[in-house]
Amino acid sequence: MSDPRLEIRNLSRHFDASKAVDGVCLSLRPGQVTCLLGPSGCGKSTTLRIVAGVERQDSGEIHVDGELVSDGISSLPPEQRNIGMMFQDFALFPHLSVLKNIAFGLTGSKLQRRTRAHELLERVDLTGYGEKMPHELSGGEQQRVALARAVAPRPKIMLLDEPFSGLDDRLRDGIRDETLKVLREDGAAVLMVTHDPAEAMKMADEIALMRGGKIVQKGAPYTIYNSPTDRDSAAFFSDINIMTGKVKSSLAQTPFGEFFAPGHADGTILDIVIRPQHIRIDFDRAGQGPTPTDAMGQAVRATVQRARFLGQNSLVDFLLEHGAILTASVPSVFLPKLGTPFWLLAPRKHCYVFPQPH
């Protein structure tokens, strides 16, 4: 396994009394894509700016290929860090041609700079666009020029600050895939900022979920989605249903049966979380009464309150007998009438048990 290309050690940054970045630690290897994911104001963009060198941390260290580039006291200038950046607004020079935009900042002879720029135009599928001006390009074409310019100096590290959020949905996936392909071919370590969980899941090898300046969970997309560390982490990736259960003898009592809750005192109120796509309608047992408590949980009788068709799936709101409302996501067109009774199941393997937030 290769040595880390980028290491961030205990990075912190304060603004007045608030901690914008609080003890952030990350390690990225060549070719790895790590995504800083979180809501606005969680510290992800500040972390990116500190890595880039345009902002100074209060404490902590940044290492590139094992060499210290910033420790809060001394700091290598941004232009000496061999770090590229792509932004949301593309930031192309409007008075320069596409070719000159890409060649801007390159060293070497004029011929070497032009050769490198033409090579990158070909890589981003814009051969023949060199003499065009930025205003003559579509948004997707401008983003590909921005990508070519960012990778032209062959940076060791690429920082992406929500560069795809300004693109139309129909363009976004293609441009994202193309960007990742180019960056992986160059072996750059990529640190990306986004507030969009779907984008992070599609692009990242590792997701670092941030909240209040801290990384609250870090791991591969599959792991971080399926093993959330708390209720808020689960809710950041999708809608969730929340049931409450009181602990008795290390078991949380719920309408769907008992859930294991080791380590919690009797009487503690816990949240049991399940995503809408994991609520099951038990058609096989319709009218037969509750199932025994097992891996599928206990069936609960519920009536339809609302049904909405969303294209590939439908959302159905159910009113449980004890008064709670749960939402189920079901495939295709399933729009039962208001008041229709069903039996629901909450499979244990898809349920998470968390202490209630303070």
C-alpha positions in Angstrom: 0.0 0.0 0.0 1.3 3.4 -0.9 2.2 6.1 1.6 -0.3 8.9 2.2 -0.3 11.7 -0.3 -2.2 14.1 2.0 -2.3 13.9 5.8 -4.4 16.2 8.0 -3.6 15.9 11.7 -5.8 17.4 14.4 -6.8 20.5 12.3 -8.6 23.2 14.2 -9.9 26.7 13.3 -11.8 29.1 15.5 -13.9 32.2 14.5 -14.5 34.3 17.6 -16.1 31.8 20.1 -17.1 29.2 17.6 -15.1 26.2 16.3 -15.4 26.0 12.6 -13.0 23.1 12.4 -12.4 21.0 15.5 -9.7 18.3 15.5 -10.2 17.0 11.9 -7.9 14.1 10.9 -7.7 12.6 7.4 -5.3 10.6 5.4 -5.5 10.3 1.6 -3.5 8.0 -0.7 -2.7 8.6 -4.4 -5.8 8.0 -6.5 -8.2 8.0 -3.5 -11.3 10.2 -3.5 -12.4 11.3 0.0 -15.6 13.4 0.4 -16.2 15.9 3.2 -20.0 15.7 3.5 -22.2 17.7 5.7 -24.7 20.6 6.0 -23.8 24.2 5.4 -21.7 25.6 8.2 -20.3 22.3 9.4 -16.7 23.2 8.6 -16.0 21.3 5.4 -15.2 24.3 3.1 -13.0 25.8 5.8 -11.1 22.6 6.0 -10.6 22.7 2.2 -9.4 26.3 2.3 -6.8 25.5 5.0 -5.5 22.5 3.0 -5.2 24.8 -0.1 -3.3 27.4 1.9 -5.7 30.3 1.5 -6.6 30.2 5.2 -4.5 29.5 8.2 -5.4 27.0 10.9 -5.1 27.7 14.7 -3.5 24.3 15.3 -2.8 21.0 13.6 -0.6 20.0 10.7 -0.9 19.3 7.0 1.6 17.0 5.3 2.0 16.4 1.5 4.0 13.3 0.6 5.3 13.2 4.2 6.5 16.8 4.2 5.1 19.4 6.6 3.5 22.2 4.6 1.6 24.0 7.4 1.4 23.8 11.2 -0.4 27.0 12.1 2.9 28.8 12.7 4.7 28.4 9.4 2.9 27.8 6.1 4.0 27.0 2.6 2.4 29.4 0.1 -0.5 27.9 -1.9 1.4 28.0 -5.2 4.2 25.9 -3.8 1.9 23.1 -2.5 1.3 21.4 -5.8 -2.5 21.4 -5.1 -5.2 22.0 -7.8 -8.7 23.3 -7.1 -12.0 23.3 -8.9 -14.9 25.5 -7.8 -18.6 25.8 -8.3 -18.3 28.9 -10.6 -15.7 27.4 -13.0 -13.6 30.7 -12.6 -12.4 30.8 -16.2 -10.8 34.0 -17.4 -13.4 35.5 -19.7 -10.9 37.4 -21.9 -8.7 34.4 -22.6 -9.4 31.6 -25.1 -10.0 28.1 -24.0 -6.4 27.1 -24.9 -4.9 30.1 -23.0 -7.1 29.3 -20.0 -5.7 25.8 -19.8 -2.2 26.9 -20.4 -2.4 29.7 -17.8 0.1 29.0 -15.0 2.0 26.3 -16.8 5.8 26.6 -16.9 8.1 25.7 -19.8 8.3 27.0 -23.4 5.4 28.3 -25.3 5.4 25.1 -27.4 5.4 22.9 -24.3 2.5 24.8 -22.8 0.4 24.6 -26.0 1.2 21.0 -26.4 0.0 20.2 -22.9 -3.1 22.3 -23.3 -4.0 20.5 -26.6 -3.4 17.1 -24.9 -5.8 18.0 -22.2 -8.5 19.3 -24.6 -8.4 15.9 -26.2 -8.7 14.1 -22.8 -11.8 16.1 -21.9 -13.3 15.6 -25.4 -13.0 19.2 -26.5 -10.6 18.8 -29.4 -11.0 21.8 -31.7 -12.3 24.1 -29.0 -9.0 25.8 -28.3 -9.7 29.2 -29.9 -13.3 29.5 -28.5 -14.0 32.0 -25.7 -15.6 30.9 -22.4 -18.9 32.6 -23.2 -19.3 30.5 -26.3 -19.4 27.3 -24.3 -22.2 25.5 -22.5 -22.0 25.0 -18.7 -20.8 21.5 -19.1 -18.1 22.5 -21.6 -16.9 25.3 -19.3 -16.6 22.7 -16.5 -14.5 20.4 -18.6 -12.2 23.4 -19.5 -12.0 24.1 -15.7 -11.0 20.5 -15.2 -8.4 20.6 -17.9 -6.9 23.8 -16.4 -6.9 22.3 -12.9 -5.0 19.1 -13.9 -2.7 20.8 -16.4 0.2 21.4 -13.8 -0.2 17.7 -12.7 -1.1 18.5 -9.1 -0.5 15.8 -6.5 -3.7 16.8 -4.7 -7.0 18.0 -6.2 -9.5 19.9 -4.1 -13.1 20.0 -5.4 -15.4 22.6 -3.8 -18.9 21.5 -5.0 -17.9 22.0 -8.6 -20.9 20.2 -10.1 -23.7 21.9 -8.2 -24.3 24.5 -10.9 -24.8 22.0 -13.7 -28.1 20.7 -14.9 -29.1 17.2 -13.6 -28.8 15.7 -17.1 -25.1 16.9 -17.4 -24.0 16.3 -13.8 -23.4 12.5 -13.8 -21.5 12.6 -17.1 -19.2 15.4 -16.0 -18.6 13.8 -12.6 -17.6 10.5 -14.2 -15.3 12.2 -16.6 -13.7 14.3 -13.9 -13.1 11.2 -11.8 -11.6 9.3 -14.7 -9.1 12.1 -15.5 -8.1 12.5 -11.8 -7.7 8.8 -11.2 -5.5 8.4 -14.4 -3.3 11.2 -13.0 -3.1 9.5 -9.6 -4.1 12.6 -7.7 -5.5 12.4 -4.2 -8.9 14.0 -4.3 -10.5 15.8 -1.4 -14.1 16.9 -2.3 -16.7 19.0 -0.5 -20.4 18.5 -1.0 -23.7 18.7 0.9 -25.3 16.1 -1.4 -25.2 12.6 0.0 -26.0 11.0 -3.3 -23.1 12.8 -5.0 -20.8 11.6 -2.2 -22.0 8.0 -2.5 -21.4 8.1 -6.3 -17.9 9.6 -6.2 -16.1 8.8 -3.0 -13.9 5.9 -1.9 -14.3 7.3 1.6 -16.9 9.7 3.2 -16.1 11.9 6.2 -19.4 13.1 7.6 -19.0 16.4 9.4 -21.2 18.1 12.0 -20.3 21.2 14.1 -16.7 21.2 12.9 -16.0 17.6 13.7 -15.9 14.4 11.7 -18.6 12.4 13.3 -18.2 9.3 11.1 -15.8 8.1 8.5 -15.8 5.1 6.2 -16.7 3.6 2.8 -20.1 4.7 1.4 -21.6 1.3 2.0 -20.4 1.2 5.6 -21.4 4.7 6.5 -24.9 4.3 5.0 -25.6 0.9 6.5 -24.0 1.5 9.9 -24.8 5.1 10.9 -23.2 6.2 14.1 -26.3 8.1 15.4 -29.8 9.2 14.4 -28.7 12.4 12.7 -26.1 10.5 10.6 -28.9 8.1 9.4 -31.2 11.0 8.6 -28.5 12.8 6.5 -28.5 10.1 3.9 -32.3 9.5 3.6 -35.7 10.0 5.1 -36.1 8.0 8.3 -38.9 6.7 10.5 -38.4 7.1 14.2 -40.2 5.0 16.8 -39.5 5.2 20.5 -39.1 2.3 22.9 -38.7 2.0 26.7 -35.9 -0.3 27.9 -36.8 -3.3 30.1 -34.2 -5.9 30.9 -31.9 -4.7 28.0 -34.8 -4.8 25.5 -36.6 -1.9 24.0 -40.3 -2.4 23.8 -41.9 -1.3 20.5 -45.1 -2.0 18.5 -42.9 -4.3 16.3 -41.7 -6.3 19.2 -38.6 -6.2 21.4 -35.3 -4.8 20.2 -31.9 -5.6 21.8 -30.7 -2.5 23.8 -27.7 -3.7 25.8 -26.0 -1.2 28.1 -29.1 0.9 28.7 -30.8 1.2 32.1 -34.4 0.1 32.6 -36.8 3.0 31.8 -34.5 4.6 29.2 -36.3 5.9 26.2 -34.6 5.0 22.9 -35.1 5.8 19.2 -35.6 2.9 16.8 -34.8 4.2 13.3 -35.8 2.5 10.0 -35.7 3.9 6.5 -38.9 4.0 4.4 -37.6 1.5 1.9 -37.1 -1.1 4.6 -40.7 -1.0 5.9 -42.4 -4.2 4.5 -46.0 -4.7 3.8 -46.9 -8.3 4.8 -49.3 -9.3 2.1 -48.9 -13.0 2.9 -50.4 -12.5 6.4 -53.2 -10.1 5.5 -56.0 -10.7 7.9 -54.2 -13.5 9.9 -53.1 -11.4 12.9 -49.6 -10.6 14.3 -46.6 -12.8 13.5 -44.4 -14.2 16.3 -41.5 -12.0 17.3 -38.5 -13.2 15.1 -35.9 -11.7 12.8 -38.7 -10.0 10.9 -40.1 -8.5 14.0 -43.8 -8.5 14.9 -46.4 -7.5 12.3 -48.4 -4.4 13.2 -51.8 -3.5 11.8 -51.9 -0.1 10.1 -54.2 1.9 7.8 -53.3 4.1 4.8 -53.3 7.8 5.5 -51.8 9.0 2.2 -50.2 7.5 -1.0 -48.0 9.5 -3.5 -46.6 8.2 -6.8 -43.0 9.4 -7.4 -42.1 7.6 -10.6 -40.0 4.6 -9.9 -41.6 4.2 -6.4 -44.5 5.4 -4.3 -44.6 6.7 -0.7 -47.3 5.5 1.5 -48.0 6.9 5.0 -49.5 4.5 7.5 -51.2 5.1 10.8 -50.4 2.5 13.3 -52.9 1.3 15.9 -51.1 3.1 18.7 -51.1 6.4 16.9 -47.7 6.6 15.3 -47.3 7.4 11.5 -44.7 5.5 9.4 -43.8 6.1 5.8 -43.0 3.2 3.5 -41.3 3.4 0.1 -42.7 0.8 -2.2 -41.6 -0.1 -5.8 -43.6 0.9 -8.9 -47.2 2.0 -8.8 -48.8 1.1 -5.5 -51.4 3.6 -4.5 -53.8 2.0 -2.0 -57.0 3.9 -1.0 -57.2 6.0 2.1 -58.2 3.8 5.1 -57.1 0.5 3.6 -55.7 -1.8 6.3 -52.4 -3.6 6.0 -50.0 -5.5 8.2 -46.5 -3.9 8.4 -43.1 -5.4 9.3 -39.9 -3.7 10.4 -37.0 -6.3 9.7 -34.5 -6.1 12.6 -31.5 -6.1 10.4 -32.6 -2.8 8.9 -33.4 -1.1 12.3 -31.0 1.0 14.3 -31.3 1.6 18.0 -29.9 5.0 19.3 -30.1 7.0 22.5 -32.4 10.0 22.1 -30.4 13.2 21.3 -30.1 15.6 24.2 
